[in-house]
Amino acid sequence: MYVEHNNFGYYTSQNVKVKDIDYALEQKPSENPTPPILKKIMYPDVNVKLLSPNGIRFSIEEDADIINNVKLIIFASKAIANNSKLIEVPLIKTDNGMWIYELPTTPLKADDFIEYWLYGERYGVGFFTNHVIQLKDLQVYQPDEMSKSLTTDTLKVAYPDVDILMIRDDWIRFSLQETSDAYTSVKILFFAPIYKNSKFIEYDLNRDDSERLWIYEMQNVPLKFNDVIEYWIYAENSNVGFFDSKVVRVQDIIDNHSSDLQRSLPHVTINNTYPIIDVKIEETKTIQFSLQEDSDAYNDVKILLFSPNIAINKSQGFIENQMKRDDNGLWFHQIQTSIPLKYNDVIEYWVYVENSHVSFFSNGVFKVQDIAASFNEETTTPASATTTTSTTTEIPINCEVSVSTVNGKSVGCKNSIIFNEDFNSDNLKYWNFDTRYPLDDMLSDAEFVVYEKRPETSFIRDDMLSLKAESLKRLLGFDDVRIRVGNYKLKERCTPLTNDVELECERQARFGYILPPVTSAYLTTRNKFSFMYGKVVARVRGPVGDWLYGQITLQPQQKLDEKSNEVSNITSQHLKVFFSRGNENLKDDTEEVGGRTVYGGAILSKNPKNNLKWLKMKNFPSTHLGNDFHIYELLWTPSEISLSIDGIKYGSLNTNLRESAMAARIKSAVNWANNGPFDKEHFISINLAAGGVKNFYSFNSTLLNGIALEPKPWNDTDPRALLNFYLAHDKWYQTWKRPSLDVDYIKIYAV
């Protein structure tokens, strides 16, 4: 029995006999119901004996009940044909009702163990029975020298003690110390709900011969506070294989010597609720199951059906079906039965749901008359039945109502996930690619790139989105001459932000106004997903290379003002979840502003100096943010905006920005509400860029770059800024060790 409760999963197991639990119906009542005839369903007795010279014989004798499809799953380490894996074999039925399987083995010892599972079917119901036996307890099937060949070696098999230690926030170490026994093989089966698409992963442990220690270290595992890890250790010891398993929380395995580790783990809580299933019966042979998403977006939904007395799809076993999702978050599936439904028919179902990378089941059993009142004892085949069993409008008892909205609608409960992008497929259904030249006005960054959807500059690999910057002249069709004096039209691919198609969709190089020397990618959820208020959590690795920067921003979901053609809402006023430059060593006077500094917060003004009031930063003197992944959070509520990195808060600001914006002479602030301008829905943007006139602004004299502290190769107010940046191409391009912005996931939680 597997149970999940408050995001923790655990198991319990027990062997029981059916006769000790319940009874099963052998037949159904007639039209004039009489007390049902009950029949005990018994597990068959398995007879296990030794064969000569090397072998084991399994046999089952049928009683009055017919057994079908009998299979045996056997495990005996290396005693089975030099193969330590589980093997599954069918038993052969003889004419006298005996089921038999004879297993050849390697030479056996009296203290060898064998474990087996027997699977059988009775009345269309499948069941298992399980036993562990020691060979010295068995009788010899045919009297001969077999019993004399058994030795009396004593096997001392003990479960190994497994040490699990969290070395840092994405690094786990498993180790197992041999005692007096030498292990021949050790494997670990690892499962964490947020790792590798929630699948079980098997690894081999390596043996340190000098220490007799088996070790496996798992790195790049994105863990957070309260995450649950489940693992099984398989060891072979004296030719006997066995398992040990545990469930742990990350905070329980933190290295005591790492005092900052617990604080660095992000505290993210996901409030999973079981879905409510609607069941309808239409006509007499159609059953419809449906499940409505609430605030959580489900990744996958399957339904498993079983009916002991109804043929479903011409089969009487368990039938698994993939449910489909419509655009409104409704998952549904229709089942066609092979025979009409009738009064007292019973159907059992399991619905499997993946939600926020946590999988769970919901289970129900119903009779057709409980679904549709038109089924009764007198009318066994009604023309139509459409009564539902439940409603999806109920609010969970433990729900605290959220102020968040998604695409203009409320989302229900706090802490529910409202956006979940883990980039595990090429289907970027929530994203659009911008294809355009950056705007070049007083409100814009005027970055030195052209944004396009190219395989060289945007791709998904290893369940991760990568945006990559590339020198334009390294692409086919571009050279120095074309960049200086040529033209490049984006044509019908262009996605302009304004009505000025000539400005955003084509470029003719002339004088110092050349083609942008860099191409990169820009993704947004514009017109597909927008929200107001929430906690954004993103696992990101920044770019490494001079004059690059990567960012994740929240931009207001507003239409262009056609009268003024202004896009200040798009370029000037937004929230930064993450911003970091790629320079290894970049100084503004004595302040480090390169890749060792992260920025986040609000951008309200076209003047970079004004934005210092609302932009927060944190410096890491010994760590370039492009060398490893970090988890960035932006918490946006009606009263506060706060920023964190790896669970450590580094800044916050009040959302009542009207007064400070008016003091900075931002004219539009006079029209803001108290918590404006961040009182409306925003969409997500991800982009990687180079240069520009805003994002490498010096608040002192000029930026100094590199070990030699050379000045920035362009001046922001010089009309030839783009050309001067290009003239330094060979110098900055050689520093682009990893010119990419890598995003592992972006999740947003309701607040």
Disulfide bonds with the S-S distance in Angstrom:
Cys399-Cys413 2.08
Cys494-Cys505 2.05
